[in-house]
Amino acid sequence: MNQLELKIPPVALLLIIALMMWGIAELFMSFSFSFFASSFVALIIAFLGVVFALLGVYQFRKQGTTVDPRIPEKSASLVTSGVYQFSRNPMYVGMLLMLVGWGIYLGNIASFIMLPVFILYMNRFQIMPEETFMAEKFGSAYQQYKKSVRRWL
């Protein structure tokens, strides 16, 4: 993977996007919303995101491979079991769910404009380079996995 493509590590991007969502919510208060139990719904969605991401980390640890996207050459195995049966990127899906929960908690529809930014950035600068590396390292096994499991969900 071209190291220059990974400009911002995923966890840092998660925090940057969350901060930008908060800033947008503060700037555009006229786009506020609320509904019964919105904080509870936000908490549940964010919690599901944390669980989904941690299940991805667990599968990587279980198979003895790295979770650090900065050192893909340390990928020891192709992980296709557990939560990876449903998504090729459960850690990133989990982060997206955390951001959805955060947006609901903020109660501002304008803050959701940052969700496509997160997805587009992750696709271009994180996932696509990872997929190129995985195809080179794991060959036809990865190509078959890629055909049978979606990138996000």
N, C-alpha and C positions, 0 to 999 in steps of 0.2 A: 504494500500500500504506500502510495506517495505520502510521506509524512507532512508535506505542505498542505495537503487537502484537509487534514484535521486541524482546523484553526482554533476551535474552542472545544474542549472536552465536554462530553454529553452532560455530566452533572453540573458543570459550570454554565452550560447553555440553559439547563433547566432553571437555575437560579436567576440568570439574566432575564429570561423570558418571564419568570414569575414577577420579578421586580418591574419589568416593563408593563406587565398586566396591571400591577398595582398603580403605576404612574398614570396609565390610561384611564383607569377607574377614577382616580383623583381629578384628572383633567376634564373628564366628560361625565360629570355627575348626573346630567340630564338623561343619561342612558341607564340609570339604575333600575333594578328590578328586585322583587322579593316574592317569595311564595311560602306557603305554610311549610315549615320544617326545612327551609332551604339550607340552613347551616348543617343540619343533620344529613341531608342528602349530599352536601359538599364533602362532609367528613367521610361518609360511606364510599363515595366515588374515589376520593383521594386515598383512603385506606386500601381499597381494591387495587389501586395503582401501585401502592407500596408492596402489597402482597405479590402482585403479578411480577414486578421487577425483582423482588427478592427470590421468587421461585426460579427466575432466570439465572440469577447469581448462584443459587443453590445447585442447579444442574451443571453449571460450569465448574463449580468447586468439586462436585461429586465425580465429574469426569476428569478432574485434574488439569483443567485448561484455564488460561488467563481471562480475567474480565476486563483487563486494561486495554482500551482501544488504541493506546499509543504504541503497543508492542505486539502487533498481530502475529509476528513470527514465532511468538511463544504459544500460539494456539496448538495444543497437543492433540486435540481430537475434534471431530465434527459432532456437535451436540444436536441430536434430533429427537430426544425423548423428553418426557415430562411436558412442561409448558411449551417446549419447542415443537411439539406436534401441532400446535395451534397458531403459532406465530414464529417467524424467523428472528424476530426482534422483540421478545417480551420485555426486556429491560426498557426499551424505548417506548413501547406501548404503555408500560407502567408509568413512565414519566409523563406521557401525554394524558393519562387518566388523572395523575396528580394535578396537572395544569387545569384540566376540566373542573376538578373539584375546587381548586383555588379560584377559578373564574366564577363559579357558582357562589362560593363564600364571599367573594368581593361584591357580588350582586350588581354587576355592571356588564351589560351585553357588549359594549365597545371593547372591553378587555379581551374578548374572545377572538378579536382580529389577530392576536398573536399566536393562536393555535396553528393556523396554516403556515405561519412563518417558521414555527418549530418543526413542523412536518417537512416543509420544503428544505430547510437547512439540514435536517437530519438525513433526508434522502440524498441530497447532493454531496454533502461534505463528510458524512459518516457512513451511511449504509452502502452507497454505491462503491466507495473504495473498499469497504469490507467485503462486499460481494465479489469484487474483482480478485481480491487476495484469496478468498475462500475457494473460488473456482480454480485458481492456479494451484493452491495447495492440496485440495481434496478432489479435484477433477470431476469425473462423472458422478461420484457419490453426491457431491454438492449440487451438481446440475439436476439430478433426480429429486433431491430434497427441495430445491428451489421450485421445481415444477409442481410439487405436491403440497407445499405449505406457503401461504401468503406472506408477503413482506411485513405487513402490519397485523391485520386480523382477517 
